[in-house]
Amino acid sequence: MGLFKAACLFLLLSSFAESAERINLAQQYGQASQIDAWDGKSTAEKGIDGNTSGSFNSGMVHTRTLGTGAWWKVVFPQPLFVEEIVIFFRTDCCMHRSGGMTVSVDGVTIATLAPNLASTNVAVGRKVQEIRLNGAPIGDGYIQVAEVQAWGHLEDIKCYDKSGREFRGGESYTQSDGKICTCGASGIICRCEGEAISCPTGTSKWTDQITCTAKCITSPAYCSSSGDPHYRTFDGKYYDFHGVCTYQAASCGDFTVNFKNVDLHGGRPPRYTKRAELVYKGVTYAAGNGYQATVNGQTVQVPYVKSFTNGDRVEIVNNGQLEIRLIQQSKGKNPAVRVRASNAGSYIQAEMWLHGSCADITEGLCGNWNGNPNDDLTGGSPNSLGTRHELYDENCPAPPRPYHPCDDLGLPDARPQAEAICNDLLGAPFSSCHSTVSPGDQEGGVFHNCMTDVCNCLMDTSCACSQYDNYASSCIDAGVDLSNWRESISYCPYECPDGLVYLAAGSVPAPTCLDKNPDQEGTVRGCFCPSGQYLQDGVCVPESQCRCLFEGSFYESGDVITKEGECQECTCGAAGEMSCGSLSCDIPTCPSGSILASRDDLCCPYCEANWVVAVNPEETVKQGHDVTFTCEIHTDVSGDDITWSKDGQEITEGVSRDGLRLRISDAQPEDSGSYTCAVTKDASSSSAEFTLTVERGTTLSFNPSKTEVRCKPKKKCQVKFKVSKEDGEVDPKSVRLCKLVNDQPTNCSRVSYKKKKKLYTGKIKKASESDSGDYVIMVPENGKDVLSEPISVTVG
């Protein structure tokens, strides 16, 4: 079920007069949850599915916690006026279990029920947001109900479509594409359900909201970056990549996820992932080391929530660690992606879970998720994959050659020492997962990653811990609970910020000043506030010290906050609580040359002449890279109304199904130029311009005689290589041999050239141990210096 059932309503009413009649708010707008499904089948949604039959086999809520702990509840997206609650119970058995059950609204008990009830009515007569049932010992701790109805009105809810038409709560209309759009507490949400299909075990139905076709999708896929970055792709491929840049890790239609890798040790390994980013609607939401949350580079307070009028939202929350979540209610993706940044001091361990609809179309360091791990390394190597997905707007040095620090230490017993430390991965508690998730060995997988990290840290045992935790995550994702693994490994305690405590199974979502009693969705490892306190500005505070927070900024009591994406105006009160009401819109009359426009981050329609906007108007990419232009349209149009062109010539290849994006794959210099997104609506038209610059790639190729050169001290050391150029000759006088320091070429010197053999030789006279390191060949081309892959030189 979507976040709120307003997302998939059938046609209810066609006029305000009719919408003012009583409706079952629980079924139409509620989201149900419960402590558990006692038999695994009787889920919370059974309590608001419209079926009032008291027969157990007809389907009902059935949850039990011995004592008084069982609960079931339904929550509305905002307070709604409820006249009465009607509850239908199980009638084919055990009717005494209604006895002692309590009914509460917004935390206040309003009724205690008698035993042997077939149904009951509970008067309310006010606005409520949460209705909750609590079990009791007299009823054996059970909650067994067939249906919970909440009858009330929506006359105070207003919605506006993109043409400015006003709708009241409950009103619906059908679009030309067949989607049913309904005004509800989350705004106007348009959905189609697609045809009825049967999905095999392990998959579920999902409907593409562009084509209205249904298909079966798998559970979210898992990818991670840990330690000196070791990657695990969605298809389970393990590899190492040590480039220092920002790289696309995954993509899916209108969003991308990036990992930012850094060099923390002055040009030598290890490198680490420092930040994870979600790029959506032209905005970059990031979670970095030190629990730093940013939006477009500006620090924000968490929980940060950005809501849109179509029910979508972006969240940056602290669930034991920082997480970024994109919920695309309008597309049936809840969530579309979840990114977790586990703090490790000066870097993070990055994890990602991607929605099943993204299989086969995602691209990046996390692979293509097509079920085949053997084709994840585009171009055949980690370096080629990384280089293809590096972002252009950084000065990215060539990624270093693959290395194994246990060999580079020069210690004969480095490997055995690292192996002895990492052998803990082969014993308890990890051994319980070996048959489900392979721990790998010295050549690959988590065991290999553990050894390299330990050698990078000169045998510091604590450097193995990130890989143990990474393995535990893979196991938990596969259904094997290793959340408590740190209790068995004495050298892996987790240090939390002052005031927070480490929990192996902390409840998520974590309670916050924004939501002090969230529905528990599961548990996770991380740092949490003690019970009864809430994380605010990095400190755990009691409820009395909570402040109002909206889109990452604090507000004081009495401040008025306009929530455009939720169409609400709120007043900040004590303890961070807000009282909110619906915004009202005055629909303007637009002058000639303008249309009545709307945006999904603004509540009310407005007049606009330039209603087509380029999200990324200028792009520069390297030859062979991909680029996507995105067109934002501030009115309701179909893909048939959108035309893309280049230098006046229409383009159809690479245009997304909704017409909003143009993807140019394997960009070449001839793709440079001006692009236009032109849109027509009735008698109006508007367009947005884009400019693409494709930097020509190098035509140089380098062929060193050896990629690893060993020399004796105080002797002449020679690095020999060949350089060729596809479209001409190389000037031998321009060729240099340079040492890499902090990933930058330094101490460059000219080399000798033998024309007959076309062989270059770089010389290091009277070499010493300080001359050891990585060297590159540097040749100028088109006004820029082109560097070869590093050549390792060892003196000693």
N, C-alpha and C positions, 0 to 999 in steps of 0.2 A: 504494500500500500504506500502511496506517496506520503509526503510530510503531512498534508491535510487533504481530506477527501474532497474539498472544494476543487481539487485539481482534476477530478474525473466525474463531475456531475452530469446526469442526464438533464434534458430540458425540463425545468421545473415550472416556471411561471413566465408570463409574457407581459405583465404590467405591474406597476407599483402597488396598485390596489390589491392585486392578487397576492403579491409577495409579502404584504403585511399580514396575511393569514398565518396561523400557527404552522410551524414546520418542525420536524425532528432535527434539531441542531446537532445532536450527537452523531447521527448517521451521515449528515451532509457535510459537517465541518470538523468533526472530532478526530483526534489521533488517540488510539487506545494503547495502553501498555499494562503490564502486570508483572508480579514478582517472578513468575515462571509459568510454563505450560506443563502442568503436572504429568500429563500423559504424553507430552511431546506433540500433540495434535490440537488441543483445545487452546488456540491462541487468543490473544486479547481482542483481536479484530472480530471474533465471533460474537462479542457482546454488542456490536453496533452494525451488524450485517443485515438487519431487517427481519431476521427469522426469530419469531417469538415462541416457537414450539418448545414445550417443556421436556421433550424426549431427548435423552442423552445422545442417542445415535443421530439426531438431526443436527448436531453440532452446537456447542455452547462453550462459555468460559468455564474452565475447570482447573482451579489452582488451589494449592494447599500448602500451608506451613503450620506445623504443629504449634499450638499456642495461639498467639494473636498477630503473627507476622504477615499473614496472607493479605495482599491488596490487589486491587484492579482500579484503573482510573481512565478517564477520557479528558483530553485537554483541547481547548479551542485556541486558535492563533491569537485571539484577543478577547477581552470580556464581552460576553453576549447575554442578552436578556432571556432568562429561563423562567418560565411560569411554574413548571412542575417537572419532576422526574418520575418516570414510570419504569418499574423494574419487574421483569418476568423471570421466574425461578424454574429450576428443574422440578418436574412433577411426577416422573415415573419412578422416583426413589428418593429417599433421604431428605424429605421436605423439612425436617427439623433443622437443617443446616442454615436456614435463613435466620435462626434465632441468635440474637446478640450482634448481628452484623450492623455496622454503623455506616451512615451515609454522611459525607462531609463535602462542603463546597469551599474552595479556596482555603483549606485548612481548618474550617470551623464545622464541627459536628452538628448536623441539623436533624438527625433521626437515628434512633436505635430500633431495629426491626424485631418483630416477634417470630417465633418458629412456625413452621408449617404453612408458609405463604406460597400461593401460586403466583400472585403478583401483588404489587403495592404501588400506591401513588404518594409522592413526597412533594409537598408544596415548597416553592422557592421564592418566586416573585421579585427577583433582582438580577443584576448582571453578575455572571460568574465566568471564570476561566477554567477551573478544574473541578471535576466531580470525581469523588473517590469512594470506593467501597472497601471496608476493612473487615476481615474475618474475626471470629471470636471463638474462645474455647468451647462455649456451649454448642457451637455448630461444628465441632471437631476441627476447627482451624480451616475449614473449606470455604471457598467462594464458588458456588455453582449457579450461574445465572445464564439464561438464554438470551436476554436482550436488556439493554439499558437505553431508554429513550429520554431525551431532554427536549421538551416542547417549549418553543418560544418564538421570538420575532427578530427580524433583521432590519427593521425600518430605519434604523439610524446609521446603516452602512451605505456608503455611496461609492460608486466606481465610475471611471470614465474610460471609454475606449479611445483608440487613436484618432477617431474622427470627432471626438468631443462629446459623443452621446453619453448621457448620464444613465446609470443603472443603479437600482437599489439591490440590497442584499437578497440573493436567491434568484434574481432575474438571469436568464440565459438567452443566448442567441447562437445561431449557426452561421459559421463563416462559409465563404464560397468554396473553400477546400474541404468542407465537411466537418471541420473541427467544431466542437461545442464549447463555447466560451461562457463562463459563469462568473457573476459578481459575488464574491464571498469575502470573508474576513482577511484573506491574503491578497485582495485585489482581483482583477479579472485574470483568470487563468484559462487558457484554451488547450484542450486535450482531445486526442483521439485514441481509441483503444485497440484498433486493428482487429484482424480476424481472430477467431478462437483457434488456438493451437495447443497441442499436447507436447510438453517438454520432457525429455528424459531426466532421470535422476541426476542431480548435480548441476542442473541448469534451471533457468527460470525464464518466463516470458518477458520480453521488453518490446515496446512499440516505438518505432522511429517516428518522432513527431513532425518530421518534414514530409515523409512519404506515406505516413499512416499505415505502414506495414509492420507486422509483428514477427519476431524471431526469437529463438532460444539462445540465451547467453549464459556463460559460465560465471562463477563467482569472481570477485575482483582478483586481479593478479598482483603479485608482490615483487618488488625490486628493491635493492639496497646498495648503498655505498658506505664502506666502513674502512677504518684504519688508513693505510697508505694507498690511496683509494683502491680497494678491492670491490669489484662490482659483481652482483648477482642479477642477471636479467630476468624478465618476466617468465622466460622459458627455462630458467634454471642454469644458464651458462655462467660460469665463473671466469673472470679475467681481471687483470690488473692494468690500469692506465694512469700515467703519471703526468699528464699535461696540466699546465697551470693557466687556467682560463675559466670562463663560464661556458658550460656546455648544455645543450638541450638533452634532457634525460628522457622525456616522453612528450607525446602530443596526442590530441584527440579533437579534431575539428576546430573549435574556437578557443582552445586554451593550450598552453604548453607548460611544462615543468622543467626548470633548469637547476643544475648543480654548479656551484661556484667552488673551484679548487684553488688552493693557495700553496705557496712555498713558505714554510715557517723557519727554514734552517739555512738560508743564504745560498741557495743553489744546489744543495745536496738533498738526497732523500732523508726522511720521507716527506711526501706531500699529503695534503688532507682536503676533505670537503669542509668548507667553512660556512656555507649558506645554501639553503634550498629556496627556490622561488616558484611561485605560480604567476603566470602572465595571462591575464584575462581582461578583455575589453580595454586593452591598451594600458592597463595598470599592473604594476609588479608588486605582489604581496610576498614578503620574505620572512623566513625564520632562520636565525643564525646562532652562532655560538654565544655563550653567555646569556641565553634566553632573550635575545634581542629580536623584537618583532618590528618590521618596518613596512610602510606602504610608499612606493615610489621613493625609497631611500630615507623617508622621514620616520623616526621612531614613534610608535603608537603604543598605547596601553592595551592590555588584553584583559578580558576577551574583547577582540575587535570583531564587529559584525557589520558588513555592508550588505544592505537588503535592496532588492529590486522589485518593481511593481508586478512582475510576472511570477513572483514567488521564489525566484533564485536568490542566492546569497553566498557571500564569501565570509569565512570565519577564520580568525587566528586565535587559537585558544591554548591554554596550558592544561593539558590532561596528563599531569605528571612530567611531561616534556612539551615543548611547543609543537603544535600541529596546525597545518593549514588545511581547510576543508572547503571544497567547492560543491555546493548543493545546487543542482540544476533541476528544480521542480518542473520547469516548463518542458524539460526533455525526459522526464522520468528517471533521472539519475540522482540517487540520494545515498551517498554522495557520488559525484562524477570522479573525484579524485580526493585522496587523503594523503598528506605528506607529513611525516613526523621527523623532527630534528632533535635527536637525543644529545644533550650537551655533554661534551667531553673536554671541557676547559677551553683550549684555544681552537677547537674544531668541533664538528658534529658527526654523528652517525646518522645518515639520511636514509629514510625508509619511505616507500610509496606503495599505495594500493590504488589500482586503476579500474574503473568500471568495465564490466564485461563487454559493453558495446564498442569499446576501443580496440578490441582484439583485431589483429591483421592491419590496422591503419595507424597504430602508434609508431613513432620513429624516435631514435635517440640512443643514449648510452644504455638504456634499459632494454634495447632490442625491439623486435617487431611483433612479438607475442603471436606467433603463428603456430606454436606447438613444436617447432624445430629449433633446438638450441644451437645447431651447427651452422645456421646462417645468420646469427645475430651480429657477427663482426663484419659489417659492411666494408668491403675492400680487402677483407682477409686478415686484418690484424687489429688489435686494440688501438694502435696509433692512427690507422686509417679511419676507423669508426669515430674516434674522438675528433680528429681534424675536420671531418665532414660536418660535425655537429657543433663546432665551436662558434660562438657568437662573434660577429665581425667587429663590434665597437670596442674591442680591447686589443692591446698589443700582446698577442699571444706568441710566445716563443715556440719553436718546434718542440713537440713532446720528446723527452729523453728516450733513449733506447731502453728496451726491457732490461731489468736487472734483478738480481737476487742478492739482497744485502748479506745473507749468510755466507755467500761466496766472496763478496766484495770486502768483507771485514779483514780478510787475510789471516784469519785464525783457523788453524786446522780442525779444531773441535767445535766450531760455531754451529754447524748443523746438528751434531749430536746434542749439544747443550739446549738448543732451541727445541729439538724434538722431545727431549726429556721434560721440558716445561709444558709443551703443548699436549703431551700424552694424557693430561687431565681431561682432554676433550674425548678421549676414548673410554673413560670410565664413567662411573655414576657421578651425577645423575643423567649425564648426556647419553649414556648407552641405551637408555629406554627409548630413544628416538632414532637410533642408527638404522633400524629396519624401515623407517619411514623417510628420513632425510639423511643422505650419506654425509658423514663428516669430512670426506675427502681423504687425501694422503699428502705426502711431501710434494707431489707434482701438481696438485690442484685441489680446489675446494677450500673449505674453511680451515682445515688443518694446515694446508700450505700458507694461507693468509696469516694464520697464527704464527707460524715460524718466521715469516718475513717481518712481521711487526715486532716480534721479540728481538730479532737480530738488529733491526733498525734502532731499537732502544738499548742495545748493548746488554742484552739478557735481563732486562728488567721484567720480572714476572707480571707486573701489573699491565704491561702492554699486551698480554694475551687476553685480557678481560673483554675488550671490545669485540673480539671474534667469538668468545664464548657467548656473549650477549647476542651477537648477530646470528649465531647458530640457534640459540633459544628462540629468537623471533621466527626463524624459518620453521622450527618445529611447532611452535604455537600456531602459526598460520596453517600448518598441515594437520592440526588437531591433537598434537602431543603437548601437554602442559609442562613447560619447563620454567614457568615464571619465577619459581623460588630457587633457581640454581645457585644464586650467590651464597646461600646458607651453607653450601657444600664446598665452596672454594674460598679459603680463608684470606687469600691475598687479593680478593676482588670486592671489597666493600664499595658502596657507592656514596660519594660525598654530595650531600644536598646543600643548597644555600641555607644560611642561618634561618632558623625558624620553621623550616620544612623538614619532613621526615620521609625516608625512603620506604615505599610499600611495594611488595612484590605483586600485589593484586589490588591496586587502588581502583575505586569505582570511577567509571567514566560514563557520561561527562562528569568532570569534577564540579562540585558546587562552587558557584561564584556569586559575587554581589548582584549580578544580572539575573541569575537563576539559582536561588538558594536550595531548591529541592528538585533537581533534574531527574528525569526518568533514567534509571541505570540501564545502559546498553551493554555493559561488559566490564572487564577489568584489564588493567595494564600496569606495567612496571614503571615506577617513576617517583618524583618528589611531590609530596602533597602537604597541604596544610592540616594541622590537627583537626579533629572533629569539632564542628561548631565555629570554625574560622574560615576565612575566605581570602584568597590571594588577590591583593590589590597593590599595584605599583611595586611589585616584587616583595611585598611584606604580607604576612598573614595577619588579618585583622578580625575582630569580632563584628557581628552584624551591625552594632550601633555605629561603627566607624565606616561603614560602606558609603561610597559616594556614587552619584549618578554618572554613568559612563555611556557615551554614544559615539560610535565610529572612532574609537581610540582616544577620545578626549574626555576629561572630567568636567562635570558641571556642578554648580552649587545649588543648595536648596532654594527654591523659588524661581530658578532659571526656566525659561520656556524653550523647549527643544522641538524643532520641526523635523520629523522623520519622513522625508519625501518618499523614500522607497516603500514605506509602509502606509503612506497616506494618513499619518497621525500627527497630532500636535500634543506634546506632553509637557507636564510641569514636574520638575524635580522636587521630591519630597525627602523626608527623613530616611536614613538608613539606605539610601540609594534607590528607593522605590519611586516609580513614576506613575502619575495618573494621566491617562491618555484619552483623547477623543478623535473622531474622524475629521480630517481636513475637508473643507468645502471649497469647491472650485467655481469661479466665475468664468464662464466660457466666453472668450473674446470674439468679436467680429473682425476677421482678418482683412487687411487692405489688399488691393490688387497686387499680384506678384508674390504674395505669401500664402501659405496654407496653414491650417490648424494642425500643429505638429505635437508630438509627444515623445518623451524619452522614458526608458524603463528605470531611471533613477530620479525622475520627477513625478509628482502626483498628478498635477493639473496640466491640461493641454495649453498650448501657447501658440502665437503666430511666429512663423519663421519663413524667410525667403530662401535661405541656403540650407535646405533640410536633408541634404546628403553630405556626409562628412567622411574624410579620409582618416582612419584611426592611426595609420602609420604612413604619412604622405611621402616620406623619403627613405629609401633603403639602399644601402651599399653592401654587396656581398662579393665573396670571392668566386672565381670561376668554378663551376661544378657544384656549388652549394644550392640549396633550395631557398625560396623566399615566398611569403604569402602576404598579399595585400588584403586589408579588411575595410569594407565599406559599411558605415553606420547610417541607417536610414530612419528618420524621425517621423515616419508615418507607416500605415499598414499597407504593404504591397506584397505581391507574390514574386517568385523568382522570374516569372515571365516578363515582369515589368522592369527588370534590371539587365542592362547591356554593358559588357566590358569591351574595351577596345585599346589598341596600341597604335599610337601615331595615326589615329583615324580609322584603322582597320579592325573590324569586329573580331573578338576572341571568344571561342567556346570551350576550348581545351583548358582544363585546370580550374574551371569555375565550379564552385560548390553547388550542391543541389538547391540550396536556398538563395543562391545568387550573391551572397554577401562577401564571399572570399574568392580571390584569384590566386592560385598556387602556380608558381613557375619552378619546375623541377630541373635540376642539373643546369643552372643558369649559365649562359654563354655570353661573351661580349656583345653579340648581335641582339641579345635580349634587352640591352640597355635602352632607355628611352622613356617616353611619357605614356602613362596608362590612364584611362578614364573609366570611372564607374558612373553610368548615366541611368537615371530612373525617371519613369513617367507615372503619373497618377492623375487619371481623368484628363483635364486640360492643362495640368501643371507638370513641370519637369525641373530637375535639378541634377547636378553632377558633382563629383569630387575628382581631383587630379592627384596622380601619384608619379613619382620619378624613381627609376631604378638605374643604378650604376653597378655594372659587373666588372670587377677588377680582373684583368687578364691574368691567368695563372702562369706559372713559370714554364718555359720550354727547356729549362736546364735539367740535366740528370747527372747524378754523381755516382761514381762507382769506385769506392775505396778498395785497395788491395786487401786490407784487413780492417775489420770493425773493432778489433781489440789488438793494440800494439803494446808489447812489453819491451822495455829497454833497461840497460844496465846503467847504474850511476856513473857520472863523469864521462860517459861515452856519448857519441853523437846518436841522436834518436831521430828516425825518419818516418814520416807518414806519407805513404804513396797512394795516388788516386788518379782517376780519369774524370774529366768533365766534358760533356757534349751538349750541343744545343740543336733543337729540332729544326729551327728556321734560320740557321746561320752559324758563324764561327765565334768561338770564345776568344777574347783578347787575353793571352797568357799573362800580360802585365797587370791585369785587373784581379787576378785570382789571389786570395789570401787564405792563410791558415790561422785560425783564432782559437783561443782558449775560452771556454764558457765559464763565466763567473756570475753567480746569481742569475743564471739563465740568459745572460747577455754576452755577446762576443767581445773579448778584450785581448790586448796584447797581440794584435793581428800583424802578421809578417808576410812578406812576399815569398813566393815559392819558385823553385826552378822548374823548367819545362823542357822535355825532350820531344821535339816535334815528330821524329820518326816513329816513336812508340806512343805518342800522344799521352805521355805520362808526366804527371806533376809530382813533385817531391817537396814536402815541407820539412824543415830541419829544426831540431832543438839541440843547440850546441851544449856540450858538457851538461847533460841532463841531470837533474837532482830530484829527490822525492817530491819537492814542492811543485815540480812541473807535471806531476800526475794529475789526471782529471779528464774531462770530456773536451774534445776539440771539434770544431766544425770548419768546413770549407765555405768561404764567403765569396760570392760573385755578384757584381751589380747587374741589374736588368730592369729596364724601363724606369730608371730613377730610384729603384729600391734595391736593397741588398737581399740576396737570396741565400739561405743557409742550408747546408746539407744536414742529414741526420748525424747525431753525435758519433764521434769515433773515440773510443776509450784508450787512454794512454796511461800505462802504469810503469813507474820507474822504481826499481828495487829488486 
